[in-house]
Structures are given as structure tokens and as C-alpha cells.
């Protein structure tokens, strides 16, 4: 009787929600909660994304507005990684005076709600800082240079200029959120304009950037539906938290039940067959989908709390909130695959990924060593001659694009033939990398997945190998082995 009860409990645990309902009329609470959670988290993400887009567009438009306000001769388009460049001393003086004049007339010039920032009732000043070499002179000759440490003082060209930094703070308010029936965001923009002469090439690069810090608007009064809509959104976020906590509790309960079942099954095998449950059978009790769901629930709860804080204007870190909400939504939708896996025609992807993953990971470790070698080599040799190889991350991104067949001709064509040796090296480097990774590494990578897919298709026709656990569930005693293959855990596998 004990064996039959254990077998029935194990069968019930491994059933699908529909089979559990047909067998014991147990309602699929976890499935219902997951479906409700998918809908609510997706809706929450969409609502947050729409508001986040308004914030991003507001910052981008302010950055463009400030560049047009404070940079003399700005065309509206940045030059590479800087905004504009000047080449004469007079142009540097004119650009510097232009920033100061525009700042002093900001209230009369700006068409947006921008004003000077205050702290403790006093306006924050505009600060100009010049960095130059403390002493020494540099002439275009072959004589050794006499250069000392860097000093910061008021601007002049009497010493070798390194850069000039102009910093000031402005206030602004994002009124777009009011049209979306939400409370407005107030911002403090810490603007920094840099005159970069660190290359000493005769070209001074001007760059404008700012850090936007959101804060609670003080002494504001808003009539209409904005306050009411905020309350509705807070209630909705609270309901999302309750659903996610319920989902996490149900999945945790299932994991605890699985551990108890494993303990019972292990004790039964030791007492009756004098053998331990192998690792493959033990992993059957550890449902990774439940762990994925719990992680997504925790991230959704944290993201919802941060969203509520942002909605109430108690905090303003949109980036952290978006990471939590976006990752949790990704995991929730990936978790839907689990329920599709109960249908034979839809579980091919899951089975193929499970079969191919160990081999793919080992293969990627080996290929990664070669990839890193090409990355470091390309950075140190080709970096001074090609913008795509200027940094390690850019080299890695460029090589990944080449593996996928993107931008090949332009990568070849942008190498200038000023240095014949480097040009020849670049050809050997690119041809060898492309040939090796596209024709060999990528083909082998695809072959591993294809082989796993063909194996799964064959199993769907002839039957999947059975473990001792599956034989026990079918009520079979260990007898003649029809087909056995030794796995990593030395478990026996039997064909159905």
C-alpha cells in the first residue's frame, strides 16, 4: 500500500494542470495566477514605458535646446563624440563669452520653462575652471619639453591649455506628464561645457552634457484628474504586488512538496532496492521553472514598489525601476513556455534547448578563448587606425557584427593605406577571423543544435529513454534492459 500511495503521489506531482483537475478535481491555482500575472505585469510595463518615454524625450529635447542656446555656431548635429570644434584663439574666446552672455540672458532667450537653480534661497553661480600645465613652454621642435603638473585657474593662453570647464545649474519642469493625467516632474540640470584641448592638435572640441536630477515639485497646485489617476495607478501597482506574492508563495509551496516527495522516494529506494536515486532522477524533482517564476516575482515586487515611489514623486530613479520591471516581464513571458511544454507538438524547443545546452556551453567556452584573443589583438594593433577598434567593447561588438555578416565591406574599406604593414595585417586579421568564425565556429555551433533537434525528433518517433523514476511510475520492476545508455550520473535509461 505504501508503494502504491508513493507512486500515485509521484504521478500526480508530474501531471499537467489539466490532468490534475481530471484526476482529483484540483483547481489549477498556479496556472490561473500566472495567466493573471502575465496580463497585469505586461499592462504595468506598458503604462510605465509610456511615462518613461516622456521623461527620456524631455531630457533629449532639453539637451538639444541647451546646445543651441550655449554653443556658438552649433549646427544641430554633433561631430563624432563632441558637439562642435574651433581652431583659433579668437574662436575660443568668442565661444566662451557666448556661453556667459547666453547664461546671463537665459530668461529672455529660452522658450521653455527653464530658470536659474537655487540653493538655500541663493542662486547657484556659473563656474569657469581652466586646466593647464603649471609651467613650461612647448614649441614645435625636437627639443625636450619642460612640463609640470596640471593647475586649475582662470582662463588665459599664457600657459599650455588642457581644457576649460564651465558648469552651472538650471531648473526645469516636465509638463508633458500633466497631459497624461499624472503629476509633473521637476528637474535640476547640472550643465557642463568642456573646451577640450588635451590632444594639443590645434583643434579644440566643445562638448555640452548635463546630469538631470528629478525632484518633487514644491508649492504646486494641480486641478483636474492628475491626482485621481495617480491614486488609481498606485492601487493597480499594489494589486500587482499581491498577485506576485501569491505566485511566489504557490511556487515555493510546490518546491517544498517536491523536496518532501524526493525524500520519500529516496527512502523507499534505499529500503526496498538498496540503491540511491541518481542525479538525473533527482533533478526531475527540481523544477527550474518554479525558481524562474519566484525570481521574476521578486523582481516584479521590487519594480512595482519603485514604480509606486516614482508615481508618488518620492524618488526619481527610472533606470533601476525599468531594469526590474523589464527583466521580470521577460521572465514571465519565458515562463509561459512551460505550459506549452505539456503539449507534444509545442515542447520541441524546450527539449532541444535542454539537450543541446551542455554541449553548447562547452563549445562556447572554447570559442570564447579564440574570440578574446582576436579582441585584444584587434584593439592594440588596429585601434589607432580604425574607429571600430578604439576600445575593447567596440572591438567585441564589431567582431560580433562580422560573425553575423553585418557591415563587412565598410570595415574593410575604412582602413586607410597610410601604413602598409598595418593595412596588410588588417587584411590577414579580418580574413582569418571571418573565415574561422563563420565557416567553422558558427557552422559547428549550428550543427550542435541541429544534432540535438534531430535526436529529439527521433525520440518522438521511437520513444524517449526511460529513467528508473519513470519505470517506477509505470509500475515496472527493474528487469531486462531494452536499451541502456550510461549518463553522467550513471543512471540507466530505458526506451519506452
N, C-alpha and C positions, 0 to 999 in steps of 0.2 A: 504493500500500500504506500509506503514511504517513497519508493522509486516512482510509482505512478503519479503521486502528487508532485514530486520534483519535476518529472517530465512534463506534466501539464502546466506547471508554473513557468518552466522554461519556454515551452511552446507559446504560452500566452505573452511572455515578455517580448519574443521576437516576432509577434504578429504585427500587421499593419493596423492603423486605427479602425479601418472598416472591418477587418477580421475580428478585432477585439469587440466591436459593437455586435457583430453577428453571433459571436460565441457566448459572451457574458452580458450583453446589453450594456456595456460600459461606454458612456458618452465620451467622445474624443475631445476632452477639455483642452489638452495641449494644442491640438490642431486648430480648434476654434480660436484660442488665444493668439496663436501665431498668425492666423489669417487677419484677425482684427488688428494685431500689432503691425503687420505689413502695411495695411491701409493707413493707420494713424501715423506711423513714423514717416511714411512717404509724403503724406499731406503736410506734416510738420516741417519736413525738409524743404518742400516747395515754398511754403509760406516764409520760412527763414531765408531761403535763397532769393526770393523776390526782394525782401528787405535788404539783404546783403548786397544785391546788385545796385540798389540805390546808393548805399554807402560807398561802394567801390567807384561808381560813376562820379559821385560827388567829389571824391578825393582826386580822381584823374582830371576832372574838369578844373578843379582848383589849381592843380599843378600846372596845367597848361595856361591858365589865366595868370598865375604868378610869373611864369616865364615870359609871357608877353608884356607884363607890367614892368618887370625889373631888369630884363636883359635887352640892352640896346641892339637893335638890328636883328632880333630873333625872327626867324622866318616861319616858325610854327612846326618845324621838323628838326629833330635832334640830329647832330652829326656824330654817328657811331655811338660811343658811350658818354658823350658830353653834349651840351646844348648848342654852344656857339664858340667860335675861336677868333682871336685877334692877333695881330702880328707886329704892332708898333707900340711904343711907349705912350704916344698920344691916345691911341685907341684904348689902352688900359686905363689911362686917366679918365677919358670920356665915359667909359663903361662904369667905372667906379663912381663918378659924380652922378651918372644917370640913376644908379641904384639909390643913392642918397636922396636925390631930388624926387624920384617917384615915391619913395617911402614917406617923405615929408608931406606929399600932396595926396596920399592914399585915399582919404575920404572924398576928395573932389574928383578922383580919377576912376576908382573902382565902381563897376556897375553892380557888383554883388554885395551882400551884407557882410563885408569884411571891415574890421576895425583893429585898433591897436590893443594888444593884450595888456592886462593889468595884474598886479600882484600886491596885495595889501593896500589897495587904493592908489597905487602909483603905476604909471606906465613903464613897461619893460623897455630898456634902451636898445638902440641899434649898436652892435659891437663890431668893430673892424680890427682884425688881427692879421699882421703880416709876419710870415716866417721867412727868414733869410739867413745866410751864413754870417756868423758873428764878425769875422774879419777875413781879409784876404782879397785877392783880385784874380780874375780869370781872363786871360787873353787867348785868342785863337792861335796858339803856337804850340810847340812841342816841349816847352819848359814845364817843369813840375808845378802843380797847383798848390797854393797855400790856403787851405780851407779849414775852418774851425767849426765848432758845434753850432746848432741851429738856435736862433733867437727870435722872439716874437715881440714886435713893437710897431709903432705907427708906420704907415706906408711911405716908402720912397725907393728910388732905384739906385741909391748910393752904394748899396752892397748887393751881392748876388741874390736875387729874389728866388724863393722857393714856391711860395703860394700866398694868396691873400684869402682870408675867410671873413665873410660878412654874415652875421647872424642876427636875427630879430624874430619876434613872436607876433602873430596876428590871431585874431578871434574870428570865428565864423559860425553860422548856424545852417543846418541842413533842413530846409523846409519841405523837401520832397516827401518825407515821411508823413507830414500832416495831411497831404493829399491822399495818402494810403490809410488814413484814419489811425495813425499811430503818433506817439509823442515825438517831438523833434529832437534832433541830436545837436548839441553844441560842441564845437571843436576849438582847440588851440593848435595853431600851425607854427611849429618851430622851424623857420626857414633858414637854410644855409646856402649861401652863394660862394663858390670856390673859384678863384682865379689860379689855375694850376700851371705852374712854370717849372715843375720838378724835372722835366726832361731837358730843359735849357736848350731847346732846339730852335728857338725863335718863334715858337707858336705857343700862345697862352690859351689854355682851354678853360672856358667858363661853363660851370655846371650848377644848376639850381635843383635843390631837392628839399624835402621837408618831412618831418615826423608829425603826423596828425594824431593828437590825443583827444579822445572824446570825453566829455564830462556832462554832468547833469546841468541842464539849463536852470539858472537861478531867476527867481521872481517872474516866472512866465505864467500866463493865464491863457488857457485854450478852451474854447466853447465848441460844442458840436459832438461828434461821435468818436473822436480820437480816444478819449479816456475810456469810454464804454467798450470800444473794440479791444483796447489793451486788456481790460478785465476778462473778456471772452477768451482771448488768446492765452492768458495765464491759466484759466480754468482748463482749457484744452490741453496745455502742457502738463498740468497736474494729472489729468486723466491718463495721458501717455505714460507718465511715471508709474501710475498704479498698474497699468496693463503690463509694463515691462517687469515690474517687481513680481507680479503674478506669474509671468512666464518664467522668470528666473527661479522662483520657488518650485514650480511644477517640474522643471528640468532637473533641479537639484534633488528633488524627491525621487525622480526616475533613476538618477545616478546612484543614490543610496540604495534603492531597491536592487539595482544591478549588482552592486558590491555584495549585498547580502546573498543574492542568488549565486554569485560566483563562489562565495564561501561555502554555501550548502553543496554546490556541485563538486567543489574540490574535496570536501569532507567525504562525500559519497564515493568519489573515485578512489580515495585512499582506503576507505573501509572495505569496499567491495571488490576493487580491481587492483589495489595496491600500486597505484600509479598516480603521478601528478598530472594536472591539467597543463597541456603545453601552452606556450606563449601565444600561438595563433588563436587558440580557443579562448584564452583569457582576454585577448584583445576584442573578441566578439562582444564581450560584456561592457567594454569601454566604448560607449557611443560618443564619438568625437563631435557629432552634430549637436549634442546637448551642450558640450563645452563651448562650441562656437556660438550657440544661442545665448548662453549665460554671459559670455564676453560681450556680445552685441547688446544685451540688455543692460549690462553695467555701463557701457559707453553711452547708450541712449539715455539712461537716467542722468548721468553726469552732463551730457549735452543739453538735455531738457532743463536741468537746473540752471546751467549757464545761460540758456536762452531766456529763461524767466527773469534772470538778473538783468540781462541786456534789455528785455522788454520793459522792465520796470525802471531802466536807466540807472541801476545801481552799479553796473560795470559795463565796459565797452569793448572787451576783447572778442571781436568777431572771429578772428582766425582760429583760436583754440576751440571755440564752440563749433565752428564749421567742421573742424577735424573730427571731433567726437560724433557729431550728427552724421556726417558723410560716411565715416567708417562703419558706424552702427547700421546705417541703411544698406551699405554694401553687404555686410554680413547677413543681414536679414534676408535680402534677396537671394544670396548664395544658399542660405539655409532652405529655401524653397525646393532646391534640387533634391533634398532628402525625401520629400513626399512624392516627387516624380519617380524616385528610385524604386518605389513599390510596384511600378508598372514595368513589365519586362521590356517593352519597346522603348522606354524612356531612360532606362538606367545604364545604357551603354557608355555614356560619358563618365559617369561615376566609376564604373567598373574599370574602364580603360585608364582613367587617372590613377586609381588605386594600384593597378597592376604595373603601370609604367613609371610611377613616381620614384621608387627607389633607384632604378637604373638611370633615370633622367638626372637625378640629383648627383649620382656618382659621376656621370658623364659631364655635367656642368662644372663640377669641381676641377676636373682635368682640363676642360676647355677654358675655364676661367684663368688658369695659370698662364696659358698662352695669350689670352686676351689682355691680361695685366701687363705682360711683357711688351706687347705691341703698344699699349697705352703709355707706359713710361718712356719707351724708345721714341715714339712719335712726339711726345711732349718736349723732350730735351733736345732732339735734333731738328724737328720741323717747326717748333713753336715760334722761333724768331722770324720765320718766313711765311707763315700761314695763320690767319686769324682763327681757324677752326682747331688749331693745335696749341693755342696760347695758354690753356690751363688744363689740368688733369681731367676735370669734369667735362670740359668741352671736347677733349680728345676722346674720352669714353663715349660721349654722345655721338660724335662724328663717326667713330668706328661702328657703333651700333646701327647708325643710319646706313652705312655702307653695307653691312651684313644684310640689311633688308632691301638693298638695291636703290636707296634714295640718294640723290644728289651726287652721283658718281662723277659725271663729267665735270661739273663745276669744281669739285675737289681737286681733280687733276689739273684743270685749266688755270686755277688761281695761283698755282706755284709759278713764280717768276724765275726766269733763267739767268738771274744775276750771278748766282753761284752754281757753276756747272756741277760740282761734286755733290752739293746738297740736292740739286734737281735730279741727278741720276739716282741718288739714294732714295728720294721720294718716290720715284717710279718703281724701284725694286721693292720698297716698303709697301706701297699700295697694291701693286700687282700680287705680291706674295700673300698679303693679308686677305684680299678679296678672294683669291683662288683657294686659299686654305679654308676660310670660314664658310664661303658659300658652297663650294663644290664638295667639301669633305665634312666639316663640322656640322653645318646646317643639315646636310643630307643625312648624316648619321643620327642627328637629333630627331629628325622626322621619322627615320627608319625605326628607332626605338619605340616611338608612339604607335607607328603603323603595326609593328610586330605585336605589341600589346593588344591593339584593336583586333587583329586577326585571331589572336589567341582567345579573346573573349567571344568573338563570333563563333569560333569552333566549339567553345564550351556551351554556347546557347543551343547548338545543334546536337552535340553528343552528350551534354550534361556536365555540370561543374564538378570538380573534385570535392569529395565529402571529407569533413573532418570527423574526429571522434565525437565531438559535440553534436554534429548533425546526425550521425548514426544513432546516438543515444536518443535524440528527439524522435527519430523514426522508429524507435523501439528495437533496433537491430543489435545483436550481440556481436562482439568482435570475432570475426570468423575469417574466411578466406578473403584475401585482398584481390579485388578485381584489377585495380590499377593503383599503385602506390608511388608517391614521389616524396623524397625527403626535403623538407623545408628548412629554414634557418633554425627553427625550434625543434627540428627532428620529429615533427608531427607526421602522422600517416595521413595521406589523402586518398580518398576512395571515390571512384566515378559513380554517379547515380545511374 
